[in-house]
C-alpha cells in the first residue's frame, strides 16, 4: 500500500517539474517516519482536490439550467379557431352556456364517470362549473365565467386542484364573417413558475393543448351545423 501511494504521488508530481523538485528536497531532509507522514498528507490533499473539482463540476451542471430558466418564457398561449356555418348570434347563445362544453370539449369526455357540479346561473358572470374525477389525467377543479361581452367573447378562469394546483385563464370569442358564417376562437393561457419553466420547450404544451382545442371546436362545429341542417330539413 505504501509503495502504491508513493508511485501515485510521483506520477502526479511528474507532470510538474517544480512540484517534483520540491518533493525530492523534502524527502532528502526527512526521516522515514517523516517521509511517510508527508506522503499521507500529500495523498489526502490530492484526493481533496479531486473531490473539490467534482463538486465544482456538479455545481456548474446544476447552475446551467437554473440560469437558462431565467431567460426562458414562463407563459404560453394555445389558440385555435374554426368557421361554423351559422349566424354569430346563434353560435354565441350556445357557447356562452358553460354546461354545453360537456358536449363538445375533449377534456369533458376523457372520463364520463366524473362528478360534475354547478353554481349560479349558466351563461352569466359568476357561474361555476366544477369537476371531480379519479382519473389522474382529469383530476379535479372548476371553471368560472369571469367576464362576458355579449355576442363577442366569454372569459374564463380555470382553477385546477388535482393532480396539481394552478390557476389559468381561457376565452371563447365569436366573429361574424357573413350572415350565416361565424369564426369561433378558443384560447387557453397557461404559465409555469421558475425554475420549472425550463421544461416548457420540451413539454410542447401549446401543441398538445392546441390539439385538444381543435378537437373541441370540431365537435362544436358538428353539433351546431347539424342543428342548422335539421332546422332547414323541417322547413
N, C-alpha and C positions, 0 to 999 in steps of 0.2 A: 504493500500500500504506500509506503514511504517513497519507494522508487517511482511509483506511478505518479505521485504528486509532484516529485522533482521533475520527471520527464514532461509533464503537462505544463509546469511553470516555465521551464526553459524553452519549450516550444512557443509559449505565449510571449516571453521576453525576447525570443529570437527575431521577432518581427520589428523590434525597435532596438537599435544598437545602443542608444543611451540607457535604456532600461536594462539591457543585458550587462553593460559595463558597471552600472550601479549595483546590480545583484552580485556580480563577481567580487566587487570591492568589499561588500558587506560580508560575504562568505569567507573571504581571505582573512578577515579580522575576528571572526567569531568561533566560539567553541561549537562542538557537535550539537549540544543541547540548544544553544542559541540559534544555530542554523535551522534546527527543527522548528523552533518557535517562529522564526522568520518565514519559513516555508508555509506553515499552517496559516499564519496571518495573511500572507500574500494570496494563498489559495482561496481563503474565505473572502478576501477583498475582491478577487476576480469574480467569484460567484455572485457577490452583491452587485457588481457592475452589470453582469448579465441579467440579474433579476430586475434591476432598475431600467435597463434597456427594454425588457419585456413589458414592464409596467407603463413606460412611456409610449410604446407602440400601441398598447391596449387603450390608453387614454386618447391617443390620436384617432384610433378607429371608432371610438365612441363619440368623439367630438365632431368628426366629419359630418355624420348625418344630422346632428343637432344644429350645426352651423348652417347646413344646407336647408334645413326646415325653416329657418328664419326668412329665407328668400323665396320659398315656395308659397303658392296661394293657399289660403285656408278656407276658401269658399268655392263652390261650383254651382252651375246652373244647368239643369236639364230642361229643354223646351222642345215641344213638338206641336205640330198643327195638322188639321185635316179640313177638307172642304166638304160641307154637307149640303145636299140639295134640298134645302128647306129654308123658309123665311127666318131671319135673325130673331124676331120676337118669339117665335115658337121654340126655337133652339134654346134661347136664354131661359124661357119659362121652365124648360125641362132640366137644364144643367144647374140652375140655381137651387134646386132641391137636392140637398146633400144625400138624402136617402137613396136617390136614384143612382148614386155612384156604386151602390151594391149590385146594380145590374150591368154596369159597363166597365168598372175598374178591375184591372187584372189582380190587384192586391186583395180585393174583396172576395175573389174567387179561389184564392190559394187554399183556404180552409173553410169549407162550407159548414163546419160544425162550430165555428167561433161564436162566442156570445156577443150580441150587439145591444146597445142601449142608446137612448136619445134623450136630450134635454132641450126644452124650448120649442119654438115654432119654426119648422123647417122653411127654408127659403128666406129667413130673416137674420139679421146680425145677432150673434149670440147663440145661435143654435149649435148644439154639440152632438156629434156622432162618435160613440166610443166602441172599441172592440177589445176582446179578450180571448186569446187563443192559446192552447197548449202547444201549438206548432212553434218551434223555436224561430222559424223564419218570420212568422207573422207577429208573435209576441202580443203586447198589449199597448194601448194608447188611445188617443182621442183627437178628433179634428173639429175645429170650431170656425164658423163663419165670422171673420173679423171686420170685413168691410164689403160693401156692395155698391156698385154703380149700375143702377137699373138699366137693363138692356145691353150692358157692355162688359162688365167684369165683376168677378167674385174673388175676394182674397181670403185665404185660409191660414190658420195656424195649426200645425200638427205637433202634438206633444207625445213623443214616444216614451213609454215607461219600461218596456221589456222588449228585447233582451238587453237593451242599453237605454239610458236616459238621454234625450236630446229634444230640442225644440227647433223646428224648421218652419218655413213658410212655403206657400204654393198659391197659384191662382189659375182661374179659367177665364178666358176673355173671348168675346164673340165680335166679329166684324162682318158687316154686310158687304158682300161682293156684287150682289144683284138681288132682284126681287125674291127669288127662290134659291139663293145661294149664300151660305154663311161659312166664314172661316172661323174655326174654333182652335184656340191656342191653349195648351195645358202646360204649365211650367212648375218646376219644383226647385227651390233654392235650399241648398244644404251647406253645411260647414263642418270643419274638423279642426279641433283645437291643436295648438302647438304642444308637443312636438309630433303628435300623431299625424299631422298633415303631411309628413314625409311619405305617408302611404298613399296619398291621393293619386299621384301619377300612375301607380301600379294597380289600384283598385278599379280604375275606369268606371267610376260611378256615373258620370254623365252619360256614357253609352248604355250602361245597364239600366239605369232608371229611365233614360230616354226611350229605351226599347219597351219598357212597361207602359210608359205614357202612350206610345204609338199603338200598342195593343188595345189600351183602353179607348183611345179615340176611334180606332177601327170598330170596336164594339158599339160605341156611341153612334157612329155613322150608320151602322147596320140597323140599330134599333129605330132611329128617327126616320131614316129613309124608308124602312119597312112600314112604319106608321103612315107616312105620306102616300105610299103606294096603295095601302089598304083603303085610305080615305078616297083616293081617286077611283079605285075599283068600285066602291059603294056608290059613287056618283054616277 
